[in-house]
Amino acid sequence: MPIIRPCILNINKPIGWTSRDILNKLQSLYGFKKFGHAGTLDPLASGVLIVLASDMTKKQDYFMTLEKVYKTRIYFGIDSPTKDLEGPFTLDKNMFKLSIYEQQVTLYLESLIGVHEQMVPFYSAVKVNGKELYKHARTGADAPSLPIKEVELKKFIINDAHLAIKDAVPKDITEMLNTETDYAKKLELINKNFPFVELTLTTSKGFYVRALARDMGAKFGTKAVMGSLIRESVGDYKVGDSLDISYFEDTPDLV
């Protein structure tokens, strides 16, 4: 029987897993129920997921407050209800009339530095009327009044930018995206056909990168989605030091 003491696990959540899936897997492997995570990651996001074991779960609130660093690509001219690559996708035909420049992106992000208000996405785990918003969304219900929260963007880096608007994209691009089930191939399609900016963001808790994509698209007169998201760190916990979930298959002691 493995030893389980109060401890902190830095797990690299893979794409396609929910944060709850990680807890379920650990509970199944160890026959132990007292695991909790400190900050949800979307299913199509990867990177640092802090998992707390045993009485360390009592410190969840502290870990939730730690600074986060994300790496993301935001794509313009394409939309989806989830504001990420889950879809289904629609093409914004206004994109062919746009002019987006890196300097404009820089100025917009500079305007967000510090504490500011952000409307949470419809597809999120925030509760309204006692029910997570994404559960409202997946029933086809109209969006209720979405909560507005104070978040903080501490700093940003523009790593890459390909913002030249395409003269045209394949006529069946949305059909191609909507029928493609492989995440990597879907990302390759959108990367090839839509302008994007790649960012590293340092944020407070509660910051939604998908909401940033939505708002940035609106700022430049189009739609936008988050095409990829990696949480590179939570406080001092780095993705380079994180453990794949497969590490726990042999149920090593947790100390």
LINBEL-V708003 format. One record per residue. RES is the residue in one letter. PSI is psi in whole degrees, -180 to 180 (* if undefined). OMEGA is omega in radians with two decimals (none if undefined). Layout:
RES|PSI|OMEGA + RES|PSI|OMEGA
This chain:
M|121|-3.12 + P|151|3.09 + I|133|3.10 + I|111|3.08 + R|166|3.08 + P|123|-3.10 + C|169|-3.13 + I|126|3.13 + L|128|3.07 + N|101|-3.04 + I|137|3.08 + N|97|-3.10 + K|127|3.13 + P|158|3.04 + I|137|3.12 + G|-17|3.08 + W|142|2.95 + T|163|3.06 + S|-35|3.09 + R|-36|3.09 + D|-40|3.14 + I|-45|3.12 + L|-43|3.14 + N|-41|3.14 + K|-46|3.12 + L|-42|3.13 + Q|-38|3.12 + S|-43|-3.10 + L|-41|-3.01 + Y|-9|-3.06 + G|36|-3.02 + F|130|-2.97 + K|-16|-2.96 + K|71|2.99 + F|144|3.05 + G|155|3.11 + H|160|-3.07 + A|73|3.09 + G|106|-3.09 + T|143|2.94 + L|139|3.11 + D|155|3.12 + P|-35|-3.11 + L|10|3.04 + A|157|3.08 + S|175|3.07 + G|-159|-2.94 + V|119|2.97 + L|114|3.11 + I|121|3.10 + V|132|-3.10 + L|135|-3.10 + A|144|3.06 + S|-137|-3.03 + D|-8|3.06 + M|-19|3.09 + T|-20|3.11 + K|-16|-3.13 + K|18|-3.10 + Q|-43|-3.10 + D|-38|3.12 + Y|-48|-3.10 + F|-30|3.10 + M|-28|-3.08 + T|-8|-3.06 + L|148|3.13 + E|140|3.12 + K|146|3.02 + V|127|-3.11 + Y|147|2.94 + K|130|-3.03 + T|158|2.92 + R|132|3.11 + I|128|-3.07 + Y|139|-3.09 + F|148|3.06 + G|5|-3.12 + I|149|-3.08 + D|154|2.98 + S|152|-3.13 + P|-33|-3.10 + T|-10|-3.10 + K|23|3.00 + D|-159|-3.04 + L|10|3.08 + E|-38|-3.14 + G|-169|-0.01 + P|156|-3.00 + F|148|2.95 + T|146|3.14 + L|132|3.05 + D|106|-3.07 + K|-15|3.07 + N|-19|-3.07 + M|-28|-3.09 + F|-9|3.12 + K|1|-2.97 + L|158|2.93 + S|111|3.13 + I|130|-3.10 + Y|152|-3.12 + E|-36|3.13 + Q|-38|3.10 + Q|-42|3.11 + V|-44|3.13 + T|-47|-3.12 + L|-40|3.13 + Y|-46|-3.13 + L|-36|3.08 + E|-34|3.14 + S|-18|-3.13 + L|-8|-3.10 + I|133|-3.09 + G|-169|-3.13 + V|131|3.11 + H|170|-3.12 + E|142|3.11 + Q|129|3.07 + M|128|-3.08 + V|152|3.10 + P|154|3.07 + F|-44|3.08 + Y|85|3.11 + S|169|-3.10 + A|4|3.09 + V|136|-3.09 + K|135|2.99 + V|128|-3.08 + N|38|3.06 + G|11|-3.07 + K|136|3.14 + E|140|-3.09 + L|-39|-3.10 + Y|-26|3.09 + K|-35|2.99 + H|-47|-3.04 + A|-41|-3.04 + R|-10|3.03 + T|-4|-3.10 + G|8|3.14 + A|152|3.04 + D|151|-3.13 + A|128|3.00 + P|-179|3.05 + S|115|-3.04 + L|134|-3.13 + P|148|3.04 + I|127|-3.07 + K|154|3.03 + E|127|3.09 + V|172|-3.14 + E|127|2.92 + L|115|-3.04 + K|-41|3.05 + K|166|3.12 + F|155|3.02 + I|131|2.99 + I|109|-3.09 + N|-34|-3.06 + D|152|3.10 + A|125|3.02 + H|89|-2.94 + L|5|3.08 + A|126|-3.11 + I|134|3.11 + K|142|3.03 + D|-31|-3.14 + A|158|3.01 + V|163|3.12 + P|138|-3.08 + K|-30|-3.10 + D|25|-3.05 + I|-41|-3.13 + T|-36|3.08 + E|-41|3.11 + M|-44|-3.14 + L|-38|-3.06 + N|-21|3.13 + T|-17|3.14 + E|126|-3.11 + T|-17|-3.14 + D|123|-3.06 + Y|-45|-3.08 + A|-40|3.13 + K|-37|3.09 + K|-42|3.12 + L|-38|3.11 + E|-41|3.12 + L|-47|-3.08 + I|-33|3.12 + N|-35|-3.10 + K|-28|-2.92 + N|-7|-3.05 + F|144|3.08 + P|149|-3.10 + F|164|2.95 + V|136|3.12 + E|128|-3.00 + L|151|2.82 + T|125|-3.03 + L|132|3.01 + T|121|-2.96 + T|170|2.97 + S|179|3.01 + K|154|3.03 + G|2|-3.13 + F|127|3.13 + Y|115|3.10 + V|-33|3.07 + R|-35|3.08 + A|-36|3.06 + L|-43|3.11 + A|-47|3.11 + R|-48|-3.06 + D|-34|3.12 + M|-40|3.06 + G|-47|-3.14 + A|-37|-3.14 + K|-37|-3.07 + F|17|3.00 + G|28|-3.13 + T|-166|3.03 + K|159|3.13 + A|152|3.09 + V|158|3.03 + M|117|-3.08 + G|-25|3.11 + S|155|3.12 + L|125|3.03 + I|126|3.01 + R|109|-3.02 + E|-25|3.10 + S|155|2.95 + V|109|-3.01 + G|-127|-3.14 + D|3|-3.11 + Y|115|-3.00 + K|152|3.13 + V|-30|3.12 + G|-20|3.13 + D|1|-3.02 + S|161|-3.10 + L|136|3.01 + D|152|-3.12 + I|-26|3.13 + S|-23|3.12 + Y|-31|-3.02 + F|-1|-3.11 + E|-34|3.14 + D|10|3.12 + T|62|3.04 + P|159|3.08 + D|143|3.05 + L|109|-3.06 + V|*|none
